[in-house]
Amino acid sequence: MTTIDRLYPIREAFALAGLRLTRGYQEVAAGRLRIVRNGRRSFVRASEIQRYIDALSDADPRQAA
C-alpha cells in the first residue's frame, strides 16, 4: 500500500516550520527546503517539512551565525 505525502501550501508550510515568509523563501533559494510546483501554485511535502526541522536540530549550534 502506498502512503500519500500531504502537500501544504507554501505559506502554511513555512508557518509549520516556524519560518516567516522572507526567511522561508531564503531557505528555498539556498536549497535547504524543497518545494514542489503544481501549475502556478507552490507546495511543500509534509515529509520535507519534517526533514527540514530534523536537519535544524542536527545542526551544530556553533556554526549558526
N, C-alpha and C positions, 0 to 999 in steps of 0.2 A: 504494500500500500504506500502511495506517495503522499507525503505531507506537503501542504501548501504554505509557503512562507508569506506572511501577511505583508502587504505594501502600505506604508504610511506616507501620506502627503508630506512634502519636504518640510513645511513649517511645523507640523506635528512631530515629525521625526527629530528635528532639531530640538524641540522642547523636551522630548523624551530623553534625549542625550544630554540635556542641561546646557544647550547652546542657544545663544541669541542668533538672529539671522546673519549678521555680518560675520561672526565667528564661525558659524556653520558653513557658510559659503567659502570661507578661508580654508577650512578643513577639507572641503570637497576639492578646492583648487590645488591644495597640497597633496591630494591623493590619500589622505588618511581616513576619509569617509566616502564611500562609493554610492552613487545614485544610479537609478535606472529611469529610463525615459519611456513614456507611452504617449506618442504624439508630442504635444506641446507641454504635457504635464510631467513633473519630476516626482519620483518616489524614492523611498529608502526601504530596503527589506528589513524586517524585524531582526533577522539573524545578523545583518550588517550593523544595526544599532547595538546589539549585544556584543559583537566583535569589537566595535569601536570603544565601548565602555570598558570591556575587559582589557583592551590594549592600554587604556589610560591607567588602570590600576597596576598593570605590569611595568609601566614606565618607571625609570629611576628618577625620583623627585629631585635629585641634584642636577639632572640635565634640563629640567624645566626652567626656562628663564624668559 
